[in-house]
Amino acid sequence: MYAIVRCGGRQEKVALDDVVTVDKLPGSAGSSITLSALLVVDGDRVISDPAEVGRYQVTADIVGDAAGPKINMIHYRNKTGYRRRLGHRQQYTQVRITGIGTEAKPQSAKPQSAKPQSAKPQSAKPQSAKAQTQATAQTQATAQPNDGAKAEED
């Protein structure tokens, strides 16, 4: 059984216990992540229907960080003495695939989906507080021109 997953703008072919190098991910070594499957191949059965593939989850553990090869760049402009040397080394994360299956099988996937739901009401509170501060600022702004008009009349 293997799956095609999207991670970091790229698509990777993964199987159970594979170690894959992907773009830098937030998280420390040992933490678990969930990747969405785009295609699942289970023996002779190929699952590519978005409605059916949406039920499949690929879980992985972060093994550690890695760095790509050093890339050297030289900028040079003729007849001006302009020379610049630059270097770049891309940062990657290595992940080990620990499971490929539907959401019904891994019970740990459901509580993770419940956590973002509890985060939504928390994000709603600052919006209401922001609205309150905006309303307070508007009332203060409307009160100040009236005070200024009274001062001009005196």
Protein Blocks (a to p, Z undefined) as FASTA:
>chain_A
ZZdddeehiacdddehiacdddddeddehiacddddfbdcehjaccfbfklmmmpccddd
dfbdcdddddddddddehklpacdddddddddddddfbdcdfklmmmlmmmmmmmmmmmm
mmmmmmmmmmmmmmmmmmmmmmmmmmmmmmmmZZ
